[in-house]
Amino acid sequence: MAVDLNFLRSPVDFRTVLTDLRPASWQPADDDVQTMAATCTALIASLYVWEAQTVGQNVTDAEQGSVTTAQARRLLAREVALSYEGDMAVLLVPPGHRRVRVELRAMVDDYQGVLRRPELVLDWDDDNGVERKHYVPLKAKGPQWYMLAQLRDDLRESRLPG
């Protein structure tokens, strides 16, 4: 998969870049949901590829200036939760009126705490108040898994803003 990194050469407001992500139509069609999922995964993949190709060169946040890719990932995360069992959840797009909530998450299957089955979960309440969910499985290792693992460590070591 080719990743376009040109947008990272300009300032990006990492805290809000995904916040107003909305479907093209309401009720969200499958195409809308797939487009939203692709936007989220492409942004995460871009940071991952940028970090590898530039040997850790900083990116520019519109508000904070020069930040590391780790800091950019922290800014993307609206909320981060770690269960007692070690399962991770990262809110990327908050819920709202006619908005699809997007969460990146992974489960822990064993006592060693290895994150497994990363996925994006997109959910919303339709006009009748019925909750709808769409699951997008992700690669076992890769950019999204890396982000989850980094944020899990950040949470454990109190590096996330309160």
N, C-alpha and C positions, 0 to 999 in steps of 0.2 A: 504494500500500500504506500503510495507516494504521499508525503505530508508537505503541505505548503507552509513554510515558516516565515514568509514575507511579513505577515501581520505582526509577528513578534519583534520586528525591527523598529516598530513604532510603539509609542506608549499605549498600553491596554489597561483598562480599569478592571483588574482581575476580580475585585470584590463584587462587581455588578454585571460583568459581561454575560453571565448566564441568567441573572435574576429575572429579566423581562422576556425570556424565551417563551414564546407562546405558539400554539398551533395556528396554522393559516386559516383554519375554519373551526367553528364550534358546532357541533360535537366533533372532537378530533377524529379524523379518519386514520386508517393504518399508515398512509403516507406521511401524515403530520407527525405521528408518533415516531416513525422511523427516522424522519428528518431531524426531530429533536434529539433522539438518541445519538444519531450520527454527529450532530453538532457538539454534543457533550463529549463524546469519545474522541472526536477529532481535536478538540482543544487540549484534552489531557494528553493525547498522543503527541501533539505539537511540542508541549513542554518537555516530554520525555525525549523526543528526537533532538530538540534544540540542545538539551543538556549533553547528549552524547556527541553531537556533531561539533559543538563549540567548546567542548571540554569544560563545561560548567560556567560559561560566560553568563553574566546576569541579563535579565530582561528588564524592561522599564514599565513600572506600574504608573498609571496616570496620576495617582494621588501620592504614592510614597517614593516615586523615583526608582532608582536602580535597586532591584531585588533579586535574590537567588531564585532559581526555579522551585526550590523547596518552599520559599516564602510565597511564591505565586500560587502554588498548590494550596497552601494554608488559606490564602485569600479567596480562592475559589470555593472552599468549603464553607457553606452557610452555617452548618452544625455538624458536629462529629460525635458519634456515640459508640461506646465500646461496652458490650454486654459482659456479664460476669464470666460467661463461657469463652469470651474472646471474639465473638462475632462483631464485625465492624459495619457501621452505616455512616455515610457521608451525604448530607443534604446538599445538592447542587442548585436546584431550583425550588424555591419555597412555594407552598400552596397559596392559592388566592382565587378570587372570583374569575371563573373561566380561564383557569390556569392549570397546566399539567405539572404536578410535583414530580421532580426527578431525584432519585436517590441511587447512589452507588454503594453496593454492599457486597460482603463476602461472609461466609460461614466458616466456623472452625469445626473440623471433624474429629480431631484427636487431641490427646493431652499435650502434645508438643506446641499447639497453638498456631499451626500453619494455616494461613488463610486459603480457603478453597471456594470454588464455584463463584467467582466474582460475577456480578450482574448489575445491570441498570434496571431499576424498577420505576416505571412511569405510572402514576395513578392520578385520578381525578374523579369528582362526583359529576355525573351527568345532570341534565336539567330536571330529571325526576328524582334526584338525590341518591341514585344508585352508584356505589363505588365501582369504578372500572380500573383494572390493572393490566399493564403490559410488561412482560419480562423480556429483557434482552441479555442472553448469556454472553459472557465475555471470555477471552482466552484465559487459561489458567495462570499464565505468566504474561507479563507485558505491561504497558503503560498504566492501565487502570489498577491492576494488582499492585504495581509499584507505588502508586499514589495511596492506595489503602494501607499498605504496609508502612509507608512513611508517616502517614497521619496517625496510625495506631501508635507508632513509636513516639511521635510528637505529643500525643495525648498522655501516654504513660509518663513522659518526661516533662510534662507541664510546659510545653513550648507553644501551645495554642492559646490565643487570647481568650480571656474569661468572659 
